[in-house]
Amino acid sequence: HALVRAEAVRRWTNSPQEGIPHLLRLLDDPSPVGRFAVQDALLRMGGTVAEPLARYLEDPKSVGLEAALEVATRLAHPSHHAVAQALTRS
């Protein structure tokens, strides 16, 4: 249920190192509420999420790339430059 996932997102936000992998896996949440909660949590984590997000964007098996790109755009971290260039050619 979307509300249960949103609560899990809130809890994972409190422990970024443990929570980031879980949050990245939820970027393809079919519920707009769930996706928004994940994106918001990742953005509030700031630079802590930059490197894991870059690796997520580089992985061809990743789902939820559009939501991940929205987060990366808002973070505007230098580690996203190379993957952003690659994805523009996709």
ZIDA-V794223 format. One record per backbone hydrogen bond with DSSP energy under -1.0 kcal/mol. CO is the residue of the C=O (numbers start at 0). NH is the residue of the N-H. E is the energy in kcal/mol with one decimal. If there is no record, write none. Layout:
# ZIDA-V794223
CO,NH,E  CO,NH,E
This chain:
# ZIDA-V794223
0,4,-2.1  1,5,-2.3  2,6,-1.8  3,7,-2.1  4,8,-2.4  5,9,-2.0  6,10,-2.0  7,11,-2.6  8,12,-1.7  10,13,-1.0  11,14,-1.2  14,18,-2.8  15,19,-2.8  18,22,-2.7  19,23,-2.7  20,24,-1.5  23,26,-1.3  25,28,-1.9  30,34,-2.6  31,35,-2.5  32,36,-2.3  33,37,-2.2  34,38,-2.8  35,39,-2.9  36,40,-2.2  37,41,-2.6  38,42,-2.4  39,43,-2.3  40,44,-1.3  44,47,-1.3  45,48,-1.8  48,52,-2.6  49,53,-2.2  50,54,-2.3  51,55,-2.2  52,56,-2.5  53,57,-1.6  54,58,-1.1  58,61,-1.7  63,67,-2.2  64,68,-2.9  65,69,-1.8  66,70,-1.6  67,71,-2.7  68,72,-2.6  69,73,-1.6  70,74,-2.2  71,75,-2.4  76,79,-2.1  77,80,-1.6  79,83,-2.2  80,84,-2.1  81,85,-2.1  82,86,-2.5  83,87,-1.6  86,89,-1.1
